[in-house]
């Protein structure tokens, strides 16, 4: 299964994405990587640096499932 994870380098995504890969899934992460990128490189992982408010349709080509984890923790704007 090919899974697109938005916010995949965040608190939850950084735990979920490696698990998905361990379970044999191909994973595409779309994230701004605002707080860095802690995801290990893997042949089953594609990283796209982009803002989830402006996703390109091409990101969804061949995707079987989407997991939306986008959130801004510790938002400085309050």
Secondary structure as GFF3:
##gff-version 3
##sequence-region A 1 78
A	DSSP	beta_strand	2	6	.	.	.	ID=ss1
A	DSSP	alpha_helix	13	22	.	.	.	ID=ss2
A	DSSP	beta_strand	26	31	.	.	.	ID=ss3
A	DSSP	beta_strand	45	49	.	.	.	ID=ss4
A	DSSP	three_ten_helix	52	54	.	.	.	ID=ss5
A	DSSP	three_ten_helix	57	60	.	.	.	ID=ss6
A	DSSP	beta_strand	65	68	.	.	.	ID=ss7
###
